[in-house]
C-alpha cells in the first residue's frame, strides 16, 4: 500500500537552431547525442543491445506484424545514435528528437531527481554540439511545435501480470483524461491543423485519436498496449503511458508518477472493483478538460450521470486514502504524494492562482495573463507565443521556469546536490545501479547494455559475456556494491557473480 514500484520517464525534447535556415532536427539531434557521447566515452563504442526487445507485442494478446507495422514502432532496429549513460539512463535520437530515458527508479521522488538530471544532461549536450556548429542549438522540454507536430513524454510502470489489462483500461482511462488538471504543462493554441489563439491546460490532449492501441506517433491512444516488460513477462507487464505532458514543475512530476502508481496499487490489490465512473466519450472529454480553464465542465458518464474533472480526481484521491489507511505504517514517499494530491485538489477548487508555484499550466497562465493585461495584448500576439516557448527553454539565461524556480516562485522538491549526483551516478534502488556502476568502473570492458542485460567484453580470446538483469529489483547497491569493490576487472566481477 505504497507509491513504491519500478518506474521511469522518457522525454523527447524539442530542438531547433534559430537563424540557420537549413537546420535539420534529425541531424541536430544526432549531433547533440554524439557530442555528449564523445565527452563521456572518448574513443569507446558501447552499443545499445536490442536483442531482447519486443516492441510489437500487444497487451491484448497478439504480436503485430512487422511487415505491416509503422516504422515508428520498430524501436528494436539498430540506431547508431544511441548511448547508455553512467547514471543508468539511455540517451538517443527518436523521431528527430533527442530523447532521455531515465534509469529505473523505485519512487516518484527518485523519478523527479533523475528527470531533472536528464534536463541538465540534454542542455550540456546541446552546448557541446553548439560549439561545433558555431550557432546555438535550442532545447525545449515541451510537447508540440504548434505546427501539428507533437512529441512525447512517456511514463513506465512495472505492473503485476495477474491484473487483467481490461481492468487497467477501464479505470485508467478516466484517470488519465482528468489528471491533466494538475499535470498539464499549458499551451497557447488549440487544435490539430490550425492554431486557435487561446490557452489550454494540456500540450498533448489535442493529439489523441483513439482509446486503445499500440501506436505512439499516429492514431495516438489514451491507453497504449505495448507489452514489452523489460522484466520477467510471466510476472510483470510494463504499463507504457504516452498521454502525459512534459513538466518543469517538480511537484507536477511527482504527482504524475505518484498518483498513477497509487491507482495501479489499488487495482493490483483489488481495491477498485465495481467502478461506475466510465466516461461516455473519453476522447471528447479529454479535449473538454484541456480547454476548460474554469474546471467546471460536466463530463457525461456511461451511466447517464455527469462529473467534473475535479470531482473525478477527488474520487480517486478518496479511494487512495482509504486504501493506504489499511496499512499500519505509511512510508514517507506515499505521505508526500498524498499531501500534494490533496493540496492541489483543494487549490483547484478555489483560487487556482494560489497553485502557480507548483502547477505548470497555472504558472504559465498567470504569467501570460499578467503580460497580456499590462501590454494590452491579444492572445495571438507573438510575445505570448514566445513566453509559451521560453517557459520550456532549458537554457538558464532564457528559461522562464528556471527563473521562477530561482526566485522561489516555482517550488523545488529536490536538493541541488542530489540532481548533480544523478547526472553521473545511477539510483541505488534498482538494477540500474549495476548497469551504471559497470559503466563507471569498467567502461573499456563493456560491449553493450540494455534494460535487460549488460554485455562484457573480457578479452579477445573469450566470447562476449551477457549478464542478464531481468529482475529490476536485483543488482541494487546493497546487493552488489561489495562485488564491485572487490573486483579489479570485469572478469573478476563476472566470476564473483557466478559464485553468488
N, C-alpha and C positions, 0 to 999 in steps of 0.2 A: 504494500500500500504506500507507494512512493513514486516520485518522478524518475527515479533511477532506472535507466535501461541503456543499452548501447544505442547511440545516436550520432548524427553528424550533419553537416551542412555542405552544400555545393553552391557556389556562386559564380555565375558568368558575369563579367564586368563589361560595361560599355567602354569602347576605345575609339579615339579619334586623334587626328593631328591637324588642328586648325591652321589654315594658311597654306596647307600643302594639298593642292588640287588632286594630285594623283595618289594620295594616301589610300592604301588598301587595308581594311581592317584585318583580313586574314594574315597578310604579311606583317603588319604591326604586331599582331598577337603573337605570331611566331618569333618575332624579334624580341619581344618582351620576355617570353619564356626562355629563349636561348640565352639572352643576356644574363638572366639570373642563374641559369644552369652553369654558365661559364664562370660565374663568380664563386659558386659553392662547390662545383665539381670540375675544376680545370683539368682538361685532358682525360676526363673519365666519361664512359658511355654506359650508364646504368639504365637499362630499359625497363619500361613498364611491362609486366608479364600478363598477357591476355589469355593464357592457356585455359584458365578455369572460369572464364566469363561466359555467361549465357543470357545475353540481352533480349532474346526473342521469346524467352519462356514467359508465359502469361499466367497470372494467378487464377484465371478462370478454368485452368486445366488443360491447356494446349500450348504448343510452341508455334509461333508464327513462321510462315515460310520465308526463308532468307531471300529467295528469288523475288518474292512479291513485296518484301519489306522496303519501306522508305529508307534511303541511305542514312538518314539521321539516326535511325535505330541501331545501326551496325556499329555500336560502340566498342566492339571487340576487334575491330580491324586496326592494324598497327598504325600508330601515329608517330612520326619522327619527332614531334614536338610534345614531349610527354616525360616529365621527370618526377621522381619521388624525393620529397624533402626530408631533411633530418628530423623535423618535428612530426613525421608520420603522415603528412599530407601529400596529396597529389596535385601537381601544377602543370596544366597542359592547355592546348588550344581546342576549343569545342565550338563548332559552327561560327568560326571567325571571331571568337571572343576568347580572351584569356580566362581560364576557369581555375578556381582554387577549391579543391575538395578537402575539407578538413579531416584530420585524423578522427578515428572513432573515440568517443568520449562516453562517460557514464552518467553525467548530469547536465542539465541545461546551463548551469553556471560554468562548467568546463567548456561547453559549446560556445558560449559568449567569448571566452578568453581566446580560444583558437580561431574563432571567426575574426576577432579583432586583429589577431596576429596575421591572418590572411590579408587583411586590408593593408597592413604595413609592408608585407612581402610584395604584394602587387604594385604598390606605389614605388617601392625601391626598385623593383624590376623595370618599371616604366622609366624611372630616372636613368638607369643604366642604359636602356635602349635609346633614350632621347639623346644621350651623349654621342652615340654612334651615328645618328642621323643629322645632328645639328639643329633639330627642331623639336620642341617639346611634345611629347605624347601625353594626351589627357586620358585619365582613367576615371570612370564614374561607377559608383555602386548603385545602379538603378535597374529598371527592367524594361524600358522602352525608349526608343529614339523619337517617339511621337510621329513616326513616318510609317506606321503599320507594322513595325518590327518590334517583337518582344523577345526578351531573353530571360533565362530562368534563374531563380533562386530555389533550390530543391532541398528538402529535408529527408533524412533517412532514419528509420526507427526499426530496431530488431523486435519482431513480434512472435509470439507463440504460434507455431504452425497449427495447433489444435483449434485456434479461434477461426470460425468459418469466415471466409472472405466476404460473403454476402452480408454478414453482420457488420463488418468493418464499413462496407459501402453504405448500409442503412444509417448508421449513427454518425459516421464521419462526414457525410455529405452536408447535412445542415450545420454541423460544427464548422467545417471549412468555409461554407458560404457566409457565416456570420462572424467568425473570429477576426475578419478584416477590420472590424470596428476598433480593434486595438493593435493589430499587426500591419495595417495598411501603411504604405510609405507616402501616399499622397501623389496626385498627378494633376497637372494642368492640361486638360484635353480629354475628350470623351469620344469613344467610337473607333472602330476599325474602318479605314477607308476615308476618314475625314477627321479633322481636328475641330472640335467644338470648344470654344474658349470658355471653359468653366472648370472649376475644381472638383475633383472626386477623391474618394478615400483610397482606392487601390490602384496600383500601377498595372496589375495583371488581370483584373476582373473582365475587361472587355475582350480578352484574347482567348476565352474558353468557349468551346463549341459543342462539347458532348459530356455526358455524365461519367462514363467509364470507358477506359481504353488504354492501349499500350503506347500510343504516340506521346511525344513531348514537345514537338515543334510545329505540328499541324494537327488539326482536329483535337486540340488540347482537351483532355478530360479533367473533370473535378477530382476523380479518383483514378490514379494511374495503376495499371495492372502488371507492371514489370515484376517478375518473380525471380529475382537474382539475389539470393540472400547474402552471399559472401560469408556463409556460415553453413553449418550442417543443415541441408534442406529438409531433412526429416524432422528437425526440431524447430526450425525457425523460418520465417519469411522476413524479407526486408520491405517495409512499407516505404515506398518511394513517393514523396509528396511534392507535386510540382506547382501547387497553387499559391504558394506564399510570395510575399514581396521581399525585396532586399531592404533590410532595416539598418539604419545607422544608430538608432537608439538601442542601448544595451538592455533597457527594460523591455522593449518590444521583442527583441530577440529572445530574451529569457522566457517571456510569456508564450511566444510562438512555439517553442520546443517544450516548455514545461507543461502547458495546458494540454497539448496534444498527447504527451506522454501519460498524463493522468487519465485522459479519455481511454487510451489504449489499455492502461492498467485495469480500469473498471470493466472494460469489455472482456479482457482475459479472465477476470475474476467472476464473470457472470453477474456483475452488479447492475448492468443495464440490460434488462430482459424485454419487458413489454414497452418498447419505445413507440410513442404515439405522436412525435413531432416531425413526421416526414413532410418535407416541403412538396407542394403540388408541382411546382416548376422551378427546380433548383437553379437552372441556368439564368432564367429571367430574374429570380430572386438575387442571384449573385450581383447582377448589374444594378438592380434597385438599391441594394445595400450600399454599393460603392458610390452611387450618385446621390445618396440622401444624407446630407451633412447634418440634418436635424435628428437623425436616428429614430424617426417616428413612423416610418412607412411600415404598413402591415403586410406581412408575407403570408400568402394563402397556404394552408396545410392540406394534405390529402383528406383529413378528417372533416374538412369544411370550416374549421376554425381559422383564426389568423393570429400571428405573433410577430413582434418586432425582433430585430436582430439582437437588441439588448436583452430582451426577455429570454431569447433562446440561450444566450450566453449565461444569463443568471440561472437558468435551469441547470446547465452543465456545471456551473460553479457549485450550486447547492448539492448536486449529486456527488461531486468530488469531495466536498467537505464531509458529507455523510460517510463516504467510502473510507477516507483516511482516518476518520474518527473510530473506525473499527479496530484500529491498531492502538496498542497501549502507548507506544512511543513513536513520535513523529520526527523524522530526520530534518535537520535544519534546511536542507535543499528544498524539500517539499514545503516546509513552512514558508520559505521565501517566495516560492511561486504562488502559493495560496494568498499570501499577503498582497502581492502586487496585482493578482487577478481581482481580488475584492476591491482593492484601491482604485483600479481603473474603471471597474464597472460602476462603482459609486460616483466617480468623477464624470463618467459619460452620461449619467442620469441628471446631472446638474449643469454647471458652467464648464463646458468642455475645455475652455482655455486654461483652466487650472491644471490640465494634463499636458500643457505644451512643453513641459520639461521632461516628459517621458514617452510620449507617443509621437511618432514621426509625422503622421499626416496632420496632426493638430499643430505641432511646432511649425511645420511648413505653411499651413493655412494662416496661422496667426501672423507670421512674418509677411506673407503676401498681402493680407488684408491691411496691415499697417502701412506698407509701402503704397498700396493701391489708393488708400484714403489720403495719405499725405501728399501724393503727387497727382491725385485725381486721374488715375489710370483706368483704362478698360481692361477686362481680362485678356484681351487679345494683344496687349502691349508687350513688345519683345523684352522689356525689363523683367516682367513677371515670368516669362518663359526662361529667361536667364537665371532668375532666382531658383526656379524649379530644378534646373540642371546643376547650379552651383551648390545646392544643398547636398547633392550626392558626389561632388567632386572630392577626390582623395588627396589632392594637393593641399597641404596645410595653409598655404598662403591664400587659397581661393575658397576652400571648403567652408560652407556656412554651418554645416553640422558640427565640424570641429571647432569653429569659432564659438558656437553656442556652448559646446562642452567646456572649452577653456574658461568661459565666463561663468560657468555653473548653471547656465540656462537649459542645458540638456544633461540629465543625470548620468553619472558614470557609476557602474557597479563593480568594475574591475580595478585592480591595482596595477599601476604602470609597470612595476617590476614583473608581475605575472605575465602580462602581454609581451614584454620584451623577452622574457624567458621562453615563451611559447613560440616565438619566431624560429628558434633553433631547436628546442627540445620537445619531445613528444609527451602526451599525457601519460601519467603513470598507472592509470586505472584500467587500461585495456591492452590488447595485443599490439596496439600502435607503439607502445614503449619498446617492445622487442624490435619492431621494424626500424623505428627511428634510431635506437641505440646501435643497431647493427650498422646503419649508415654512418653514424657518428664515429664509431670505433674502427670499423673495417671497410671503409669506402673502396679500397683497392681490391677487395676480395668479394665484391658483390656484383653479380651479373645482371640481376633484375629483382623486382619485387612487385607485389600487388597487395590487395587487402587480404588475400588468402594464403600468401606464402612469401618467403624470401629465398632467393636463389644465390647460393655462394659458389664462387669460382676459386677453389683452393689450390690450384696448380694445373699446369698444362698436362701433367701425367695422370690426372684424375678427372672423372666426369663431373659436370656441374651437380651440385647437391641442393635439392629443393627441401627447405624446411617448411612443412605446412603449418599454417596458423588459422585453422578452420574455426576454432573456438575463440570468439572475440574477448573472452574473459581469461584466456591463458596467454602468458607472455607479458604479464604486468611487471612493474618494477619490483614489487615484493617477491614475485616468483622467480625472476631470472637475473636480478642485479648482481648477485654474488657470482653467478656463472660468468657474466661479462667481466667482472672484476678479476676473476681468476684465470681468464683466457687471454693468452698473448697473441693469438691468431684466430682466424675464423675456423681453422681446422681443430684447434683446441676447443672452441665453443661447440662445434658440431659433435665432437667426441663426448663432451660432457652432457650434451643434450641427449645423446644416445644412452648414456649411463643412467640418466634420470627418467 
